[in-house]
Amino acid sequence: MQTMRLLAQMIAVLCVGSSVWAKSEKTLAVAFGKARPPYAFLENEQLRGIEVDLAREVLSRMGYQMKPQSISPYRIEAEAKHGNSFDVVVGVPLGSDGSRYYSQAFVIYNNVAMSFKARKLPVKSVKDLQGLRVGAWVNAWKDLGKDFSRHFSPRASGILPNMYVEFAKQDEQYKAFWNEKIDVLIMDRSIFAWFRKTMVPQVGVLEDIEVFPIFEEPNKSYVVFRDQKMRNDFDRELKKMRDSGVYERIVNNYVGEKLAAMFKTNGKTH
């Protein structure tokens, strides 16, 4: 009888251990870019944003919990291509490394060039940015089409062209624009609208903005996996969310009517 009781206790311990192991296997380490509201940002030490909520919802439907972490723009592309610190990397350009599996387009950014309307800059194409102080995000020269890359990619020395600056933090990029350290700001419409809504007290200026929609196509970001089946399941659930309207509702939690109204889509003024 005592032997049977001892055996039952051992089985119970093994079952508990197995349960804990299974639960830990269901938790994925997920990387997001740092300081990119409303897509990914820290609020009260919690990671929030459009990409964070979308990824959490898709992975939850797949049966996974998410352990999110924000990392620098310099590191995130390296992690996507050959890193082993994360199971999933969110918000990177499409790659061609055969050892990694890229999702369908996850988020589409509507990048535009902007300047103070009062300056009346004659910007009708990427070429017209020559001679102006231009500010964008890290590796923007890779993201904004062939014309932009031709004019603003690093020189053979690895140094960016004169008068072109890339900012590791987009809030610093935004402040540089309002403080007139750059003439032209290149930024996603929603990111700009978010900063304009939340940082007015810090910046202290309200001027009309002229918008130049000079880029060939919207910039798209993707989610990268080391496991092909997981990528396939992710794509399937993501499509279901888009078809059902859940995707749009999550986006509108951050870029709803009030925020969208700050940045009209006619491409002229803000």
Secondary structure as a PSIPRED ss2 file (coil, helix, strand):
# PSIPRED VFORMAT (PSIPRED V4.0)

   1 M C   1.000  0.000  0.000
   2 Q H   0.000  1.000  0.000
   3 T H   0.000  1.000  0.000
   4 M H   0.000  1.000  0.000
   5 R H   0.000  1.000  0.000
   6 L H   0.000  1.000  0.000
   7 L H   0.000  1.000  0.000
   8 A H   0.000  1.000  0.000
   9 Q H   0.000  1.000  0.000
  10 M H   0.000  1.000  0.000
  11 I H   0.000  1.000  0.000
  12 A H   0.000  1.000  0.000
  13 V H   0.000  1.000  0.000
  14 L H   0.000  1.000  0.000
  15 C H   0.000  1.000  0.000
  16 V H   0.000  1.000  0.000
  17 G H   0.000  1.000  0.000
  18 S H   0.000  1.000  0.000
  19 S H   0.000  1.000  0.000
  20 V H   0.000  1.000  0.000
  21 W H   0.000  1.000  0.000
  22 A H   0.000  1.000  0.000
  23 K H   0.000  1.000  0.000
  24 S H   0.000  1.000  0.000
  25 E H   0.000  1.000  0.000
  26 K C   1.000  0.000  0.000
  27 T E   0.000  0.000  1.000
  28 L E   0.000  0.000  1.000
  29 A E   0.000  0.000  1.000
  30 V E   0.000  0.000  1.000
  31 A E   0.000  0.000  1.000
  32 F E   0.000  0.000  1.000
  33 G E   0.000  0.000  1.000
  34 K C   1.000  0.000  0.000
  35 A C   1.000  0.000  0.000
  36 R E   0.000  0.000  1.000
  37 P C   1.000  0.000  0.000
  38 P C   1.000  0.000  0.000
  39 Y C   1.000  0.000  0.000
  40 A E   0.000  0.000  1.000
  41 F E   0.000  0.000  1.000
  42 L E   0.000  0.000  1.000
  43 E E   0.000  0.000  1.000
  44 N C   1.000  0.000  0.000
  45 E C   1.000  0.000  0.000
  46 Q E   0.000  0.000  1.000
  47 L E   0.000  0.000  1.000
  48 R E   0.000  0.000  1.000
  49 G C   1.000  0.000  0.000
  50 I H   0.000  1.000  0.000
  51 E H   0.000  1.000  0.000
  52 V H   0.000  1.000  0.000
  53 D H   0.000  1.000  0.000
  54 L H   0.000  1.000  0.000
  55 A H   0.000  1.000  0.000
  56 R H   0.000  1.000  0.000
  57 E H   0.000  1.000  0.000
  58 V H   0.000  1.000  0.000
  59 L H   0.000  1.000  0.000
  60 S H   0.000  1.000  0.000
  61 R H   0.000  1.000  0.000
  62 M C   1.000  0.000  0.000
  63 G C   1.000  0.000  0.000
  64 Y C   1.000  0.000  0.000
  65 Q E   0.000  0.000  1.000
  66 M E   0.000  0.000  1.000
  67 K E   0.000  0.000  1.000
  68 P E   0.000  0.000  1.000
  69 Q E   0.000  0.000  1.000
  70 S E   0.000  0.000  1.000
  71 I E   0.000  0.000  1.000
  72 S C   1.000  0.000  0.000
  73 P H   0.000  1.000  0.000
  74 Y H   0.000  1.000  0.000
  75 R H   0.000  1.000  0.000
  76 I H   0.000  1.000  0.000
  77 E H   0.000  1.000  0.000
  78 A H   0.000  1.000  0.000
  79 E H   0.000  1.000  0.000
  80 A H   0.000  1.000  0.000
  81 K H   0.000  1.000  0.000
  82 H H   0.000  1.000  0.000
  83 G C   1.000  0.000  0.000
  84 N C   1.000  0.000  0.000
  85 S C   1.000  0.000  0.000
  86 F C   1.000  0.000  0.000
  87 D C   1.000  0.000  0.000
  88 V E   0.000  0.000  1.000
  89 V E   0.000  0.000  1.000
  90 V E   0.000  0.000  1.000
  91 G E   0.000  0.000  1.000
  92 V E   0.000  0.000  1.000
  93 P C   1.000  0.000  0.000
  94 L C   1.000  0.000  0.000
  95 G C   1.000  0.000  0.000
  96 S C   1.000  0.000  0.000
  97 D C   1.000  0.000  0.000
  98 G C   1.000  0.000  0.000
  99 S C   1.000  0.000  0.000
 100 R C   1.000  0.000  0.000
 101 Y E   0.000  0.000  1.000
 102 Y E   0.000  0.000  1.000
 103 S C   1.000  0.000  0.000
 104 Q C   1.000  0.000  0.000
 105 A C   1.000  0.000  0.000
 106 F C   1.000  0.000  0.000
 107 V E   0.000  0.000  1.000
 108 I E   0.000  0.000  1.000
 109 Y E   0.000  0.000  1.000
 110 N C   1.000  0.000  0.000
 111 N E   0.000  0.000  1.000
 112 V E   0.000  0.000  1.000
 113 A E   0.000  0.000  1.000
 114 M E   0.000  0.000  1.000
 115 S E   0.000  0.000  1.000
 116 F E   0.000  0.000  1.000
 117 K H   0.000  1.000  0.000
 118 A H   0.000  1.000  0.000
 119 R H   0.000  1.000  0.000
 120 K C   1.000  0.000  0.000
 121 L C   1.000  0.000  0.000
 122 P C   1.000  0.000  0.000
 123 V C   1.000  0.000  0.000
 124 K C   1.000  0.000  0.000
 125 S C   1.000  0.000  0.000
 126 V H   0.000  1.000  0.000
 127 K H   0.000  1.000  0.000
 128 D H   0.000  1.000  0.000
 129 L H   0.000  1.000  0.000
 130 Q C   1.000  0.000  0.000
 131 G C   1.000  0.000  0.000
 132 L C   1.000  0.000  0.000
 133 R C   1.000  0.000  0.000
 134 V E   0.000  0.000  1.000
 135 G E   0.000  0.000  1.000
 136 A E   0.000  0.000  1.000
 137 W E   0.000  0.000  1.000
 138 V C   1.000  0.000  0.000
 139 N C   1.000  0.000  0.000
 140 A H   0.000  1.000  0.000
 141 W H   0.000  1.000  0.000
 142 K H   0.000  1.000  0.000
 143 D H   0.000  1.000  0.000
 144 L C   1.000  0.000  0.000
 145 G C   1.000  0.000  0.000
 146 K H   0.000  1.000  0.000
 147 D H   0.000  1.000  0.000
 148 F H   0.000  1.000  0.000
 149 S H   0.000  1.000  0.000
 150 R H   0.000  1.000  0.000
 151 H H   0.000  1.000  0.000
 152 F H   0.000  1.000  0.000
 153 S C   1.000  0.000  0.000
 154 P C   1.000  0.000  0.000
 155 R C   1.000  0.000  0.000
 156 A C   1.000  0.000  0.000
 157 S C   1.000  0.000  0.000
 158 G C   1.000  0.000  0.000
 159 I C   1.000  0.000  0.000
 160 L C   1.000  0.000  0.000
 161 P C   1.000  0.000  0.000
 162 N C   1.000  0.000  0.000
 163 M C   1.000  0.000  0.000
 164 Y E   0.000  0.000  1.000
 165 V E   0.000  0.000  1.000
 166 E E   0.000  0.000  1.000
 167 F E   0.000  0.000  1.000
 168 A C   1.000  0.000  0.000
 169 K C   1.000  0.000  0.000
 170 Q H   0.000  1.000  0.000
 171 D H   0.000  1.000  0.000
 172 E H   0.000  1.000  0.000
 173 Q H   0.000  1.000  0.000
 174 Y H   0.000  1.000  0.000
 175 K H   0.000  1.000  0.000
 176 A H   0.000  1.000  0.000
 177 F H   0.000  1.000  0.000
 178 W H   0.000  1.000  0.000
 179 N C   1.000  0.000  0.000
 180 E C   1.000  0.000  0.000
 181 K C   1.000  0.000  0.000
 182 I C   1.000  0.000  0.000
 183 D C   1.000  0.000  0.000
 184 V E   0.000  0.000  1.000
 185 L E   0.000  0.000  1.000
 186 I E   0.000  0.000  1.000
 187 M E   0.000  0.000  1.000
 188 D E   0.000  0.000  1.000
 189 R H   0.000  1.000  0.000
 190 S H   0.000  1.000  0.000
 191 I H   0.000  1.000  0.000
 192 F H   0.000  1.000  0.000
 193 A H   0.000  1.000  0.000
 194 W H   0.000  1.000  0.000
 195 F H   0.000  1.000  0.000
 196 R H   0.000  1.000  0.000
 197 K H   0.000  1.000  0.000
 198 T H   0.000  1.000  0.000
 199 M C   1.000  0.000  0.000
 200 V H   0.000  1.000  0.000
 201 P H   0.000  1.000  0.000
 202 Q H   0.000  1.000  0.000
 203 V H   0.000  1.000  0.000
 204 G C   1.000  0.000  0.000
 205 V C   1.000  0.000  0.000
 206 L C   1.000  0.000  0.000
 207 E C   1.000  0.000  0.000
 208 D C   1.000  0.000  0.000
 209 I E   0.000  0.000  1.000
 210 E E   0.000  0.000  1.000
 211 V E   0.000  0.000  1.000
 212 F E   0.000  0.000  1.000
 213 P C   1.000  0.000  0.000
 214 I C   1.000  0.000  0.000
 215 F C   1.000  0.000  0.000
 216 E C   1.000  0.000  0.000
 217 E C   1.000  0.000  0.000
 218 P C   1.000  0.000  0.000
 219 N E   0.000  0.000  1.000
 220 K E   0.000  0.000  1.000
 221 S E   0.000  0.000  1.000
 222 Y E   0.000  0.000  1.000
 223 V E   0.000  0.000  1.000
 224 V E   0.000  0.000  1.000
 225 F E   0.000  0.000  1.000
 226 R C   1.000  0.000  0.000
 227 D C   1.000  0.000  0.000
 228 Q H   0.000  1.000  0.000
 229 K H   0.000  1.000  0.000
 230 M H   0.000  1.000  0.000
 231 R H   0.000  1.000  0.000
 232 N H   0.000  1.000  0.000
 233 D H   0.000  1.000  0.000
 234 F H   0.000  1.000  0.000
 235 D H   0.000  1.000  0.000
 236 R H   0.000  1.000  0.000
 237 E H   0.000  1.000  0.000
 238 L H   0.000  1.000  0.000
 239 K H   0.000  1.000  0.000
 240 K H   0.000  1.000  0.000
 241 M H   0.000  1.000  0.000
 242 R H   0.000  1.000  0.000
 243 D H   0.000  1.000  0.000
 244 S H   0.000  1.000  0.000
 245 G C   1.000  0.000  0.000
 246 V H   0.000  1.000  0.000
 247 Y H   0.000  1.000  0.000
 248 E H   0.000  1.000  0.000
 249 R H   0.000  1.000  0.000
 250 I H   0.000  1.000  0.000
 251 V H   0.000  1.000  0.000
 252 N H   0.000  1.000  0.000
 253 N H   0.000  1.000  0.000
 254 Y H   0.000  1.000  0.000
 255 V C   1.000  0.000  0.000
 256 G C   1.000  0.000  0.000
 257 E H   0.000  1.000  0.000
 258 K H   0.000  1.000  0.000
 259 L H   0.000  1.000  0.000
 260 A H   0.000  1.000  0.000
 261 A H   0.000  1.000  0.000
 262 M C   1.000  0.000  0.000
 263 F C   1.000  0.000  0.000
 264 K C   1.000  0.000  0.000
 265 T C   1.000  0.000  0.000
 266 N C   1.000  0.000  0.000
 267 G C   1.000  0.000  0.000
 268 K C   1.000  0.000  0.000
 269 T E   0.000  0.000  1.000
 270 H C   1.000  0.000  0.000
